[in-house]
Amino acid sequence: MDTLSGKTVLITGASTGIGRALALELARGGAQLALNARDAARLGASAQECAALGAQVLAVPGDVCSEQDCRASVARTLERFGKLDALVNNAGMTMWARFDQLTDLDGLQRVLDVNYLGAVRMTAAALAHLKASRGLLVAVASVAGLTGVPQRTGYAASKHAMIGFFESLRIELRGSGVAVTIVAPGFVKSELHKGALGPDGRPLGRSPMDEPRIMTSERCAQLIAGAMRRRQRLLITSGRGRLARWARLVAPALVDRMAERAIRLRR
Ligand SMILES: NC(=O)c1ccc[n+]([C@@H]2O[C@H](COP(=O)([O-])OP(=O)(O)OC[C@H]3O[C@@H](n4cnc5c(N)ncnc54)[C@H](OP(=O)(O)O)[C@@H]3O)[C@@H](O)[C@H]2O)c1
C-alpha cells in the first residue's frame, strides 16, 4: 500500500507544473489533498482533476507572501481533514538575466519573498500540526540552491536561503518525529521559465528553455512522491545535479563551467 494513502498533504503552487503534477500523483496514491496557489480558477481546475481520480481535495487559494493567507490555508486544511501530515513548499518563481544587466532590483526581492520567505511563512503556520502528526516537511528547492548558476543570481540566492533554512530546521526538529525532505530539481518543463523575470523585472512571456529536452513535471513529481514515501533527506532529480554535488568538492571550477554550459544550451 502507498504509505501516503490517507495522509493529508498541503501543496503550495499546486495549480501548474510540478505542484499540479505532484497533486495528481498523490491523488492516484490515495492522499487527501489541500491545494494552494493564487489563481483560484487554475487551482480549481487542478483540484477537479484530483477529485476525478477519486481523491478528497480542497482548494485553498492564497498568496505565500501573505502570512494571513498561509495561516488561513493551514486552518482550512485542518477544518476539512482534521490533521496535516505533510506540507510541500513548492510555490516559486524565477528570473532570467545577468546581474549586471538588471535595470530593476525589485525582482530579486520578489523572488526571495516568494521562494524563501513564502516557504518560511507556510512552515510557521503548519509546524505545530506537523509535530502533532509526526509529519513531513518538503522543500522544493533547486540545484541552483546547491551551486551558483549564471543569469539566476536572485533565484540561486533564494534557493540557497531555502536550503539553509530547512537544513537548520531539520536539526532543530530532531526527536520531534517531523522529517524534512529537500528536493533539488534540475530543469523541468512547466510554466516557470515563461514567467521568469527578465532584466527589466518583467516576465519574459516565453520560455527560453529547450523545452522538449528537459524533464517533465510528471516525472519530477513521481520522483518527489518517492522521496516523500521514503522520508528521504535530499533528492537531486538529475544525473548532472548529482554529479555536480560531488564534483564541487574536488573541482569547483568545473562545476561553474557545467552551470555555464547548461544555461548556454538551455537544457
Ligand atoms: N521548472 C524548473 O526548471 C524548476 C527547477 C528547479 C526547481 N523548480 C522549483 O519548482 C517549484 C515549482 O515550479 P514549477 O516549475 O512547477 O513552476 P510553475 O509551473 O510556474 O508553478 C509555480 C506555482 O507556484 C504558484 N505561485 C507562484 N507564486 C505564488 C505565490 N506568491 N503564492 C502562492 N503560489 C504561488 C503558481 O500559481 P499562481 O501563479 O496561481 O500563484 C504555480 O502554481 C518552484 O519552487 C521552482 O523554483 C523548478
The ligand as a Tripos MOL2 file, in Angstrom:
@<TRIPOS>MOLECULE
LIG
   48    52     1     0     0
SMALL
NO_CHARGES

@<TRIPOS>ATOM
      1 N1         10.8200   24.2370  -13.6350 N.am      1 LIG1
      2 C1         12.0910   24.1190  -13.2900 C.2       1 LIG1
      3 O1         13.0110   24.0670  -14.1490 O.2       1 LIG1
      4 C2         12.4450   24.0320  -11.8270 C.ar      1 LIG1
      5 C3         13.7410   23.6220  -11.4890 C.ar      1 LIG1
      6 C4         14.0940   23.5650  -10.1460 C.ar      1 LIG1
      7 C5         13.1880   23.9280   -9.1660 C.ar      1 LIG1
      8 N2         11.9370   24.3350   -9.5160 N.ar      1 LIG1
      9 C6         11.0250   24.7460   -8.4510 C.3       1 LIG1
     10 O2          9.8290   24.0040   -8.5190 O.3       1 LIG1
     11 C7          8.7800   24.7680   -7.9190 C.3       1 LIG1
     12 C8          7.5510   24.7000   -8.8150 C.3       1 LIG1
     13 O3          7.8450   25.3810  -10.0180 O.3       1 LIG1
     14 P1          7.3050   24.9280  -11.4480 P.3       1 LIG1
     15 O4          8.4910   24.6760  -12.2900 O.co2     1 LIG1
     16 O5          6.2490   23.9080  -11.3290 O.co2     1 LIG1
     17 O6          6.6980   26.3360  -11.9410 O.3       1 LIG1
     18 P2          5.2240   26.8310  -12.3050 P.3       1 LIG1
     19 O7          4.5870   25.9190  -13.2880 O.co2     1 LIG1
     20 O8          5.3970   28.2620  -12.6830 O.co2     1 LIG1
     21 O9          4.4440   26.7200  -10.9210 O.3       1 LIG1
     22 C9          4.6100   27.6500   -9.8940 C.3       1 LIG1
     23 C10         3.4190   27.5420   -8.9610 C.3       1 LIG1
     24 O10         3.6220   28.4430   -7.8620 O.3       1 LIG1
     25 C11         2.4480   29.2430   -7.7300 C.3       1 LIG1
     26 N3          2.8380   30.5150   -7.1340 N.ar      1 LIG1
     27 C12         3.6840   31.4480   -7.6390 C.ar      1 LIG1
     28 N4          3.7640   32.4940   -6.8210 N.ar      1 LIG1
     29 C13         2.9620   32.2050   -5.7540 C.ar      1 LIG1
     30 C14         2.6160   32.9120   -4.5650 C.ar      1 LIG1
     31 N5          3.1080   34.1330   -4.3160 N.pl3     1 LIG1
     32 N6          1.7660   32.3090   -3.6930 N.ar      1 LIG1
     33 C15         1.2560   31.0870   -3.9550 C.ar      1 LIG1
     34 N7          1.5380   30.3870   -5.0640 N.ar      1 LIG1
     35 C16         2.3810   30.9570   -5.9480 C.ar      1 LIG1
     36 C17         1.8670   29.3400   -9.1350 C.3       1 LIG1
     37 O11         0.4680   29.6210   -9.1510 O.3       1 LIG1
     38 P3         -0.1660   31.1050   -9.1130 P.3       1 LIG1
     39 O12         0.6050   31.9110  -10.1070 O.co2     1 LIG1
     40 O13        -1.5930   30.9080   -9.4400 O.co2     1 LIG1
     41 O14         0.0180   31.5840   -7.7040 O.co2     1 LIG1
     42 C18         2.0970   27.9150   -9.6110 C.3       1 LIG1
     43 O15         1.0910   27.0730   -9.1060 O.3       1 LIG1
     44 C19         9.3360   26.1860   -7.7290 C.3       1 LIG1
     45 O16         9.6810   26.3850   -6.3830 O.3       1 LIG1
     46 C20        10.5620   26.1900   -8.6060 C.3       1 LIG1
     47 O17        11.5450   27.1100   -8.1680 O.3       1 LIG1
     48 C21        11.5500   24.3700  -10.8310 C.ar      1 LIG1
@<TRIPOS>BOND
     1     1     2 1
     2     2     3 2
     3     2     4 1
     4     4     5 ar
     5     4    48 ar
     6     5     6 ar
     7     6     7 ar
     8     7     8 ar
     9     8     9 1
    10     8    48 ar
    11     9    10 1
    12     9    46 1
    13    10    11 1
    14    11    12 1
    15    11    44 1
    16    12    13 1
    17    13    14 1
    18    14    15 2
    19    14    16 1
    20    14    17 1
    21    17    18 1
    22    18    19 2
    23    18    20 1
    24    18    21 1
    25    21    22 1
    26    22    23 1
    27    23    24 1
    28    23    42 1
    29    24    25 1
    30    25    26 1
    31    25    36 1
    32    26    27 ar
    33    26    35 ar
    34    27    28 ar
    35    28    29 ar
    36    29    30 ar
    37    29    35 ar
    38    30    31 1
    39    30    32 ar
    40    32    33 ar
    41    33    34 ar
    42    34    35 ar
    43    36    37 1
    44    36    42 1
    45    37    38 1
    46    38    39 2
    47    38    40 1
    48    38    41 1
    49    42    43 1
    50    44    45 1
    51    44    46 1
    52    46    47 1
@<TRIPOS>SUBSTRUCTURE
     1 LIG1         1 GROUP 0 **** ****
